[in-house]
Amino acid sequence: MTWNVWGRFGDRWLRRERAIARTVRAQRPDFVALQETWRSDGRTQARLLGFELGMTPVFAQSRMPTDPDPDVHLGLGILSRFPLRAIEQHKLSADTVALRAEVRVGVHSLHFITSCLDWEENHERERLAQAESLAALVSELRAHGDEVVVAGDLNTPPDGPELEPLFAVLADCWRAQRYDGATYSSRNPYLGHGEWLQDRRIDYILADDGLTSRGSRLVGFDEDHGCPPSHHYAVVADVPIT
């Protein structure tokens, strides 16, 4: 599962957080990738969610939109139902990182990675360079016989050239549905008007070809008393781990 959870933005972030927890619990995921998740006063949203959901949390600060509160820092989070063998941050650019959590699967490892690429419309080169760095990391991990899943907010639609390096090494777990698959949708009341990425699918779960997805879906539409818990919808993919 991957979800941009929109930090503490909006005037109902505490209520949104409760709805986020309920939504994740209902999906019963083995792994959750979080973007725009917060850290403040020695606490992290990932740790609070992990405690409530019985999952192991990790957090890493990365380049994100700036919270109005200077004491709140946004970044990446991972929740895991499995014990973590290793946790590492990998720099993709000056301020953007990928957060990697490793679990043991048989004689090899599974690496669950999340990141959030630059969101500005004129940052095509930056996104491409970040995607190339992420693809190089994936290739390095796979060279040891390990399996890799990348889940995150890549701020690029599927036909964007910035994602070509990642699509060259991993398969998109999305499966066509009746719904158009837009994770950043103008149907969402939190989305600003005229956003350059609106009504596009920009959140992904990518996996090794051998980890064929059995299906995927969007959640996070109306779990907050009829409102979405975030400005992005969440992506859930059923990927069998060997």
N, C-alpha and C positions, 0 to 999 in steps of 0.2 A: 504494500500500500504506500502511496506517496501523496503528500498534501502540503500545499503552501497555506499555512494556517494564519497568516496576516497579523502576526505579532499582537500588540496591544492597541491596534488601530481601531477607530470607531468608539462610540460611547457606550457600548455594551460588551466589551471584551471579556469581562468575567462570565457573563451569560454565554457568550460564544464558546468560551473554553469548556464549560460544562457540556455543551452540545457536541463539541469536538470529541470529548472523552466518550460520550454515549455512542457517537457514530463509529469511532474506532472499535469500541467494545463489541458492537453489533456485527462487525465484519470478522472478528477473531483472526486477525492477521498474525503471521509468524514474524514479519518485519514491517516496520513503518519508517518511512523517510519523511522528515519534516523540514520545511523551509520557512523562513521568516518566523522562526520560533525564538522565544526571548530568554534572556538571562538578566537577572537584577537582584541586588542585595544577597548574593550568594545562592540564589535559587534559580532553577531553570524550569521552563515549561515541560521539557522532556523528562526531567526527574519527577515532577508532579504527576505527569501522565503515566510514567512507568510505575510509580508507586500504586496508583489507582488501578492500573490494568495488569499488574503483576509481570511487567516486562523490564528488561535491563535497559537503562537509558544512557546515551552519550550525547555530548553537545560540543560544537565547535563554532567559534565566531567566524563569520565570513562577510563579504561585501553584500549589503542589503540596503533597502530604503532606511532612512534615519528615523528612529522613533522620536516623537516630540519630547519625551522625557530623556534627558541626557544620561540618566542612570540606568536606562534600559538598552541593552545591546542585543541585536538580532543576529541569527546565524542558522546553523544546520543542526538537526537532531536525528538520531536513530533510536528506535525501540526494537528490542529483540526478545523473543521467547526462548532463545537458546543462549547458553553461556558463551561469552565472547572470548576468543583466543587472543585477539589483538585488536587494537584501535589505533588508527593513524590518520593524520591530516596530510593531504598532498596539495601543494600550492599549484594552482592552475594559472594564476596571474598575480599581480602585485598584492591584491587584497582578496582574491577569490580562491577558496580552497574546495577540495573534495574531501568528504569525511568517509572513512572506510572502516567497516567492522567485519572481522573475520571469525567464522565459526567452523568447527571441524565437521566434515561429512565423510564418513568412511576413512579412507586413507588420504583423502585430499581435503581441501578447504573450499568453502563458499565465501566469497567476498561480496558484501552488500555495501554499495557506495551511493552516496547522495551528494548533489551539488545544486547550485542555482547560478546559471550563467547570467551575464549582464542583460539587463532588461531594456536599456535605452535603444530607441530605433536606430540611431546612427552608430551603434557599437557592433556592426557586423564583423569587423576584423577581430575585435576583442572576443566575441563569442566563438568565432572560428578557431582562434588560437587556444581558447579554453577547451573547446571540444577536441582539438588535436591532442592537447596534453592529457585529457581524460582518456581518449582512445589509446594513447601510448601506455598509460597505466594499465588499462584493461589487457592489452597485448602482453605486457610484462607479467601480469598475474597468470594469464592463461598459459604462458610458456612453461609454467611449473605444473601444468595439468589441473589447475584449479578452475572452479566455475565462478562466474561473475554476474552480478545483477547490478545495473545502474538505475536508480529511481530518483527523479527530481524534476524541478521546474527549469526547463531548458530555454524558455523564453524565445522559442522558434517554432513555427508550424512545421509539419512533417515534410513539406516540400522545400524548406529553407536550406540553402547550400551549406549553412553552418553546421548542420547535423550530419553531413555526409561522412566525416571521419568516424563518427560513432556508429552509423548504420553499416559501415564497412566491417565492423568487428562484432556487433551485437544485433540481435533481431528485436524489432518492435513488437511488444506483447499485445498491442491493441488489436481488437477484432471488431470489424464493422458492426454497428448496431443500428436500430431504427433511429435512435438519437444521434445527432451529428458529431458527438464526441468532443464538442468545445468545452475545454476545462476553464476557459476565461471567457465567460459568456455575458452578452448584454442582457440576458434574462436575470442575471444576478444583480440585485439592487445596490450592492456595494461597489459595482464597477463604474468607474467614471465614464462619461460620454466621450466618444471619439478616440478611445484608446486604440493604439495602432495594432495591437494584438487581439482585439476583442473578437469573439466568435471564432476563435481558432483553438486547436488542441496544442497546448504548449507544455503540458505535464506528461511525463513518460515513465514507463517501466520497460527497460531494455534488458535482454538476457541472452546468454549463449544459445546458439541454435539448438543444442541438445536439450535445453530446458524449455520445451515448447509450451506456450501458454494454452491452458484449457478454456480460456475465456477471460474477458475483462469487462469492467463496468465502471460507471461513475456513481459516486455517492456524495453526500453533502449538499443536497438540494434544499431541504426544508426542515432539518432536524432541530433548529432553534426556534421553536414555537411558530413554525411556518416560514421562517427565514433561513437562509443558508448560514452555516457557522463561519464561513470565510468568504473572501472575494474570489477564490478559486474553488472549483469542485475537485474532489479527490479521485484518484485512479486506483482501482483494485484489480489485480491480476492473479489468477490461479495458476501458479507455476510449480509443477512437481519437482522437488529437489531429490536428486539421485544420491 
